Amino acid sequence: QRARIPPSELPCLALVGCQRHDDGSLTNNIRYLRKITSSRLMQQLNMSNDQQASLESSPTSIQKEVRKVVYEQEETLLFPTTESTDSQALRIFVAGDKSSVGKSSICLGLLGSFMNMGYPPESLAYIKPESSGELLQKCGDAVDRAARGKQVVLIDGVGFPAVGSICGTSNAHVAKACGYPIVSTDNSLRRQRKAMGVLLVGGSGVGAAVDSYNLNATYFMHNHVPVLGAVFNKLSVEGFYSLENCREQVSRYFDQYQPQARPFGFVPLYPAIAKGPEAIDNVQDYIQIFQTQVDVSGIREEALRIRSRLATDLDSIVAVEAPEKASTPKTQKKARTEIEQSAILAGAAPSA
């Protein structure tokens, strides 16, 4: 085969795969490793049998670069395996320790920072899925669609982590339902998913910030959802609980008592980002401030580490069953918003 292909016609090494869509159609995919020249490739192909046999214990530079692309560069490489190709997009679930803590602005800062790091805008995705019980699987399907052809997908949570627990739609349930998909090999509608990493967004302060992190991180981990770490948001630049004071004390706590976790950053209060239509004029300034205060590369690396670890972590794999076809109900099911509105009219307090 290689005798019929002269080196001049080998511009690079290519990884070829195939993607199967929901409708049964197939899409071929080719990803080129441009740093591997034809001369280097031919040198590899012309190795002796003894040299080829030693590759298992001593990987070549070409193999190392292939692994780097697959495991570190988040190239959307597609392989003919039973695992869904959508799982190649890095997924990060952003959850807040309470409502209105600034999850969406943190997502904005992350997206802008990724672009400044060299990610093309079209390789990034953001989604805030609906979390009604009967739509939980559809949440995952929506994230899968958003992940196609992307390198990073941010999933924005709702309220605080445990909200919706009574009906099985807490942020932990949603994070698992929107995790990396593994298509069943028995051709059934059953689907498994590997949980993605969660980035917790906390507020200002020291004791309250740490206590809230521990409470909410424990909730996710109890549900077998790994936690990347935290970003603390909306900190004042002055006063006793200033950003610098909080950074010093909170970081000291993590270093001393939770070295396995980490605070990735402390973001100052930036009211201009929430000022209606004119907020768009301040987006770039906010992103620049965000990037100087938050270790975005660290968040990315930890998310990659968790994704790699999850490949062999059975506790992180959960089954997501397709909903059974129900008989025609006597009364139509109400949406979550309708149920909540009825409860408020009856005297209940609004949910977070």
N, C-alpha and C positions, 0 to 999 in steps of 0.2 A: 504494500500500500504506500509506504513512504518513498519507495523507489520511483513511483509515478508522480510524486509531488516534489519538484525541485525546491531548494531552499528559498529561491527568489520569490516563490509564490506562497510562502508561509510568513505572513506579516506578524503573526502573534499566536499565542495559545488561546483557545476559546473553550469555554465550558458551555455545553449544550444541554438543555433540559426541556421539559414539556409541562404545560399547565392544563389541567382539566377543569372546565368551568361547570357551573351548576346545571347548565342545559346539556351537558355531555360533550360539548365541543372541545377541541384541543387547540392550544396555541404553542407553537415552538418558541423557544427563547434562547438567545445566544448572548453570552457575556464575554467580552474580550479582555484579556489581561495585557494591556498595552506595554507594560514594562518588560515583558518577556519577549526578547527579540528572536527572530528566526534562527540566528546563529546559535544562541543559547539553547533553543529548543532542539536543534539538530544535534548539538553536542550531547544533550540529554538522551536523545533517541539512539545515538551511536555508542552508548555505554556498553561495556562488556557484560556478559551474563553474571559474572561474579559481582560486578559493581551494582547491577540491578538487584541482585539478591540481598544486598546490604542496605537497601533503602529503608527497610522497616526500622532498623536501629539508628540509621543516620540519614535523615531527610535531606534532600538536595535543596539548593537555594530556590529552585523553581517550585518545589513542593511547599516550602515555607511561604512563598509569596501567594500561592493558591490558598493556603490556610488563612493567611492574613486577610485576603479578600473575603473569604467565606465567613470568618469569625469576628473580624474587627472592622471591616469597611462597610458592612451592611449592604453590600451589593445585592440586588434582588436575584440571586442565583436560583435557578429552578432545576430540581433533580427529579428523576422518575422514581419517587418513593411514595409510600402511603401517607406521608405527612403533607398537609396542605401547603402549597407554595406561598400562601398569604403570610405564613408564620415567619417568612424571611424579613418582613418589615418589623423594626423594633417598636414595641408597644410600651407606652408608659401611662399608667393610670394616675391622674392627679386628684387627690382627695383632700378636703379641708377638715380641720378639727372642729369647725362649727360653720354655720351659715354666714355668708358675706365676709369670709376671711380673705377673699381675693384669689380664688382658684383660677378664674378666667384670666386675670391679669398676669398671673404666674405663667399660664399657658402662652399668653402673648409674648412674654419675655423669653420663654424657651424657644418658641418658633423663630423670633427675631434673632436670637443668639445662634441658633442652628444655621440660619441663613448667613450670618456673619462668619461662621466657621467654614463656610464653603458648600453647604447643602443647597442645591437648586430649589427654588420655591415649589416647583411641581413635584419634588420628592418628599414633601412634608404634608401631613394631613392632621386636621383637628376635628373632633366630633364629640357632641354631648348627647349620648343616646337616651331615649325614653326608657323609663325603668318600671313600667307597669308589669305586674306579674305575668299576664298572658303574653306579653311582648318580650319577655326576658331573652328567649332564644333569638328573636328578631333583632335584639340589640347586638348580639354577637354577629349575626349575618350582616348588619349594617356596618359594623367595624371591619369585617372581612372585606366588604366591598370598598370601603375607604382605604384599606391597606394595599389593595392591588396596585402594583407598580410603584409603591412608595418605599422610602427608607426609614422614616420615623412617623409614628402615629401617636398623637396625644389624645387620651380619652378623659374628658372632664367629668368629674363626679358631681353629686348633688348633696347639698347640706352637709351634715356630719356623717361619719362612717356608718353608724348603726341605723340611721334613719331608713324606715321601710322594712325593718327586720320582721315586724309582725306579719307581713305578707310575703316574706322571702325575697324582698327586692332591695336589701341594703346595698351599700357601696361595695361590700365584699362580694355579695352575690353577683352584682353587675360586673365587677372586675373579673371574676371567674368566668362568667358567661361570655365575656369579650376577650378572653385570653387567646393564646396561640392555638389554632385548631389542628386537630389530628383526625383525619377522616377514617372512619371505621373500615376495616378490611373485609367485613362480612356483607358488604353491599346493603346494609340496613340503614335506617334513618338515624341511627344512634351516632352521636358524635362526642369525641373527647376533646378536652382543651387543657393546655398547660397555662397555669396562672402567670400573668405578667407582673412586673414589679410596680409597687405603688409609691408615689412621691407624696408625702404628707405636707400640707401647708398649714403652718401654725401662725399664731398672732404674736403680739408684743409681750414683754414681761420676761421674767426669769422662772420663778417657781411655777406659775400658772402655765407657762409655755411648755416646760419640761413635763409637768404632770399630765397635761393634755396629750402631749406626744406619746407618753408611755401608755395611757389609757387607750388611745386610738390605734397605736401600732399593735398593741396586744390583741385588739379585736380582729384586725386583719390577719395576724399570724395564727390566731386560734382557728380561723377559717382557711388556713393553708394558703394564704396570699402573702407573698414576701414583700417586705417594706424596704425601699431603697434608702430612705433617710428622710430628712425634712428641709424645707425652706421656710424661714420665719418672715412674715410679711407685715407691712404697714407699721414699721417702727419709727418712732419719733427720732429726730436728729439731735434733740436737746433734752435736758432734764435728767432725773435720776435713772429712768428707764430709757435712756438714749440707745441708739443703735449700737454704739461702741461698747457701752456698759453691758448690754444684753448679749452681744456677741462674745465678750470675754467670759462672762459667767456661764452662759449656756454651753459654749464650746468646752469650757473646763469640766463641766458636768459629764459631757459625752466622753471626753478623753479619760476621765477617771472611772466612770461607772458603766459606760456603754461603748467601749472602743470598737465594737463590731458595727455600730451604727454611726452616723455622722450628720451634723448639720451642714448642708451644702451652701447655705448662704443666708444673709439677713438683708431684706429689702426695705429701704426707707419708704415712709408714707409719701405718696405722689398723687395728690388730689387732682392734678391736671388731666390724669388719664381717665377720669370719670366724669368729665364735664360735657356731657351730651355730644352734639355734632362736632364741636371744635376739638374734641379729644383726639381726633385723628391727626391734628397738627402736632401733637406732643408724643406720638408713638415712638418716633426715632430717638428722641431724648430719653424716654423711659427705657427703651431697649439698651441704650448705652449704659445707663445707670445700673440696670439689671445685670448686665454682663460683667460689670466691674465688681458687683457684690455677690454674685452667685457662681459657684464652680460648675458650670454647665458641662464641661468635659467630664468631671467626676460623676455627674448624674448619668451621663451617657455610658460611661465605662461600667458603672455599677449595674445599669439596666442590661448591658451586654453580658456581664458576668452571670446575672440571674438567668437570662435567657439560655445561656450555654449550660448552666447547672441544671436547669429544669429538664433538659433532654434526658437525664437519668434519674430525676427525683420523682419517684412514684407518688409521693404525698401531694405533689403539686398538680397531678393530673386528675381532672374531674370529668364525670360523664354529664353531658348535656343532652337530655332526651328530647326527641321531637315530640311536640304535643299530640296527644291522641285525638282522633276525630270524634268530637263529642256529639251526642244526640241533640236535636234541636231543642233549645231551652224554651221554657214557657215564657220567660221574660228576658229581654236582651240585657247582657252584662253592661254595667255602667263603667265608664272610664274612671281612672283614679281621681282626676280633677273633679268629676261630677260627685263622686263619693265624698271627697274632702269638702266640697262646697255645701253638700247636704248636711254634713256633720257640723260645719261652722254655723249654719243657719239654726241647727238644733242646740247650739250653745257650746260646742267644742272649740278648743283653742286651735288656731292655724298651725300646721306642721312647719318644721324648719325649712 
